[in-house]
Amino acid sequence: MLLTSYTTMQKPVLRFLFLLLALSWAGALYYLSAQPGIDKPDLFIHQDKILHFVAFGLLGFLTMGAIRARGQIYRNWQVWLVVLLVGLYGIVDEFHQYFVPGRDASIYDIAADMAGGIMGAWAMYYLVKTLSRLRSAPTADDQL
């Protein structure tokens, strides 16, 4: 199942699905950041930074999945392009929050957004790279 999933990673339909998911997730993040701030207790210190990290990590992962891998792997420049795009979206999101009542903009939130985008993009990079290696590895049937 996992190996057949990799072969479909190159198919335009799956990349289009990743694009739709990335755009939908970006829209959901924008909607959530447009909500006025509410007082809520934090369960632990820096809870909001972890939420930023996870949210933008998922955005980086989905955006990376929307890009066509060259050959059977992604190139480093593709990863950094996704990191740049996700980082710019994080900056725009924080700027947008500055104008929402009860919300504020924070450089630390931008840093968490960037870190999450990096981790998400690299996670997809390594997933595709690993699946490519598994696909090209000889199987027991090949050795008979």
C-alpha positions as CSV (number, residue, x, y, z in Angstrom):
1,M,0.0,0.0,0.0
2,L,2.7,2.4,1.0
3,L,4.7,1.8,-2.2
4,T,1.7,2.2,-4.4
5,S,1.0,5.5,-2.6
6,Y,4.3,6.8,-3.7
7,T,3.7,6.0,-7.3
8,T,0.6,8.1,-7.2
9,M,2.5,11.0,-5.7
10,Q,3.6,11.9,-9.2
11,K,0.0,11.9,-10.5
12,P,-1.5,15.3,-11.2
13,V,-4.8,14.3,-9.5
14,L,-3.0,13.7,-6.2
15,R,-1.0,16.9,-6.5
16,F,-4.2,18.8,-7.3
17,L,-5.8,17.2,-4.2
18,F,-2.8,18.4,-2.1
19,L,-3.2,21.9,-3.6
20,L,-6.9,22.0,-2.7
21,L,-6.1,20.8,0.8
22,A,-3.3,23.4,1.2
23,L,-5.5,26.2,0.0
24,S,-8.4,25.0,2.2
25,W,-6.1,24.8,5.2
26,A,-4.7,28.3,4.5
27,G,-8.3,29.6,4.3
28,A,-9.1,28.0,7.6
29,L,-6.1,29.5,9.2
30,Y,-7.1,32.9,7.9
31,Y,-10.6,32.5,9.2
32,L,-9.4,31.5,12.6
33,S,-7.0,34.4,12.8
34,A,-9.9,36.8,12.0
35,Q,-11.8,35.7,15.1
36,P,-11.6,38.3,17.9
37,G,-9.4,37.2,20.8
38,I,-11.0,35.4,23.8
39,D,-9.6,34.9,27.2
40,K,-8.8,31.2,27.7
41,P,-6.5,29.5,30.1
42,D,-3.4,28.0,28.7
43,L,-2.9,24.3,29.4
44,F,0.9,24.8,29.3
45,I,3.4,27.5,28.7
46,H,3.9,28.6,25.0
47,Q,0.8,26.6,24.0
48,D,0.1,29.1,21.2
49,K,3.5,28.7,19.7
50,I,3.1,24.9,19.5
51,L,-0.3,25.5,17.9
52,H,1.3,27.8,15.3
53,F,4.1,25.3,14.7
54,V,1.6,22.4,14.1
55,A,-0.8,24.5,12.0
56,F,2.0,25.8,9.7
57,G,3.7,22.5,9.7
58,L,0.6,21.0,8.1
59,L,0.5,23.8,5.7
60,G,4.1,23.2,4.7
61,F,3.5,19.4,4.3
62,L,0.4,20.0,2.1
63,T,2.0,22.7,0.0
64,M,5.0,20.4,-0.6
65,G,2.7,17.6,-1.7
66,A,1.2,20.0,-4.3
67,I,4.6,20.4,-6.0
68,R,5.8,17.9,-8.5
69,A,8.9,16.0,-7.5
70,R,11.7,16.0,-10.1
71,G,12.5,12.5,-11.1
72,Q,11.5,10.6,-8.0
73,I,12.6,13.0,-5.4
74,Y,12.2,16.7,-4.5
75,R,15.1,19.1,-4.9
76,N,16.3,21.2,-2.0
77,W,15.2,24.4,-3.8
78,Q,11.7,23.1,-3.9
79,V,11.7,22.7,-0.1
80,W,13.0,26.2,0.4
81,L,10.5,27.6,-2.0
82,V,7.7,26.1,0.1
83,V,9.3,27.3,3.3
84,L,9.4,30.8,1.8
85,L,5.8,30.7,0.7
86,V,4.6,29.4,4.1
87,G,6.8,31.9,5.9
88,L,5.3,34.8,3.8
89,Y,1.8,33.5,4.6
90,G,2.7,33.5,8.3
91,I,3.9,37.1,8.1
92,V,0.7,38.1,6.3
93,D,-1.4,36.3,8.9
94,E,0.3,38.1,11.7
95,F,-0.1,41.4,10.0
96,H,-3.8,40.6,9.5
97,Q,-4.1,39.7,13.2
98,Y,-2.7,43.1,14.2
99,F,-6.0,44.6,13.0
100,V,-8.3,42.1,14.7
101,P,-9.8,43.2,18.1
102,G,-8.3,41.2,20.9
103,R,-5.5,39.8,18.8
104,D,-1.9,40.9,18.3
105,A,1.0,40.3,16.0
106,S,4.1,38.6,17.3
107,I,7.5,38.0,15.9
108,Y,7.6,34.8,18.0
109,D,4.4,33.6,16.3
110,I,6.1,34.2,12.9
111,A,9.1,32.2,14.1
112,A,6.9,29.3,15.1
113,D,5.1,29.5,11.8
114,M,8.4,29.4,9.9
115,A,9.7,26.5,12.1
116,G,6.5,24.5,11.4
117,G,6.7,25.3,7.7
118,I,10.3,24.0,7.6
119,M,9.4,20.8,9.4
120,G,6.3,20.1,7.3
121,A,8.1,20.7,4.0
122,W,11.1,18.5,5.1
123,A,8.7,15.8,6.3
124,M,7.2,15.5,2.9
125,Y,10.7,15.6,1.3
126,Y,11.9,12.7,3.4
127,L,8.7,10.8,3.0
128,V,9.0,10.9,-0.8
129,K,12.7,10.2,-0.6
130,T,12.2,7.2,1.6
131,L,9.4,5.8,-0.5
132,S,11.6,6.2,-3.6
133,R,14.4,4.2,-2.0
134,L,11.9,1.5,-0.9
135,R,10.5,1.3,-4.4
136,S,13.9,1.0,-6.0
137,A,15.2,-1.5,-3.5
138,P,15.4,-5.1,-4.7
139,T,12.7,-7.4,-3.3
140,A,12.9,-11.1,-2.5
141,D,11.1,-11.9,-5.7
142,D,13.9,-10.1,-7.7
143,Q,16.5,-12.3,-6.3
144,L,14.9,-15.6,-7.4
